Amino acid sequence: MGVKDLCLGVLTFGNANGYDIKKFFPQSFGHFYAAGHGSIYPELAELTAARTLDYPAVKSARRNRLSRTGLQSY
C-alpha cells in the first residue's frame, strides 16, 4: 500500500485537498506510514491526470474528489 492508495482511501470520506489529506495521515496512518506534502501532491496530480480524481464545479475550494472512474476502480 502506497501513498496513492492512502490518498484514495482518505477521499472516500469526502472531498479533500492535499493539506486536508496531510492532516489525516498522522491521525489514521501515522503508526505505519509517514507521508509529506512532497509525496501527497505528486500522487494527487497523477491521479487527476489519470482521471481518477476531479474537482467539484466550485473551483475556489480546490478540493479533490473521486471521479466516477475513480469510484469504480477503487
Wavefront OBJ file of the C-alpha trace (Angstrom):
o trace
v 0.000 0.000 0.000
v 1.429 3.329 -1.049
v 0.595 6.996 -0.853
v -1.750 6.680 -3.830
v -3.904 4.078 -2.083
v -3.925 6.036 1.154
v -4.964 9.253 -0.642
v -7.786 7.392 -2.368
v -8.834 5.960 0.979
v -8.998 9.417 2.539
v -11.034 10.705 -0.409
v -13.670 8.018 0.153
v -14.644 10.037 3.240
v -15.233 13.171 1.163
v -13.585 15.873 -0.893
v -10.164 16.975 0.314
v -7.124 18.876 -0.842
v -3.513 17.898 -0.204
v -3.417 19.846 3.045
v -6.522 18.041 4.347
v -5.051 14.685 3.376
v -1.749 15.546 5.104
v -3.638 16.337 8.324
v -5.450 12.996 8.067
v -2.241 10.907 7.816
v -0.918 11.206 11.395
v -4.373 10.540 12.836
v -5.092 7.476 10.743
v -1.959 6.084 9.103
v 0.855 7.638 11.130
v 1.572 4.479 13.073
v 2.634 2.622 9.921
v 3.218 5.220 7.201
v 4.556 8.765 7.134
v 3.757 10.913 4.121
v 4.583 14.522 3.487
v 3.402 17.113 1.024
v 6.280 16.048 -1.255
v 4.684 12.646 -1.750
v 0.985 13.535 -1.490
v 0.789 16.305 -4.115
v 2.569 14.352 -6.886
v 0.196 11.429 -6.308
v -2.823 13.740 -6.461
v -1.510 15.193 -9.740
v -1.009 11.697 -11.158
v -4.487 10.593 -10.066
v -6.002 13.725 -11.618
v -4.125 13.122 -14.884
v -5.439 9.535 -14.913
v -8.971 10.934 -14.389
v -9.297 9.075 -11.107
v -9.862 12.430 -9.402
v -11.604 15.571 -10.479
v -12.685 18.831 -8.929
v -16.165 19.991 -7.958
v -17.746 22.703 -10.087
v -16.743 25.325 -7.499
v -13.038 25.746 -8.242
v -12.434 28.140 -5.354
v -12.472 25.229 -2.917
v -9.881 23.220 -4.944
v -10.775 20.039 -3.158
v -10.130 16.780 -4.958
v -12.873 14.217 -5.209
v -13.072 10.738 -6.600
v -14.386 10.794 -10.143
v -16.864 8.237 -11.438
v -13.893 6.321 -12.887
v -12.080 6.537 -9.553
v -15.075 5.231 -7.637
v -15.397 2.281 -9.999
v -11.711 1.410 -9.890
v -11.272 1.889 -6.150
l 1 2 3 4 5 6 7 8 9 10 11 12 13 14 15 16 17 18 19 20 21 22 23 24 25 26 27 28 29 30 31 32 33 34 35 36 37 38 39 40 41 42 43 44 45 46 47 48 49 50 51 52 53 54 55 56 57 58 59 60 61 62 63 64 65 66 67 68 69 70 71 72 73 74
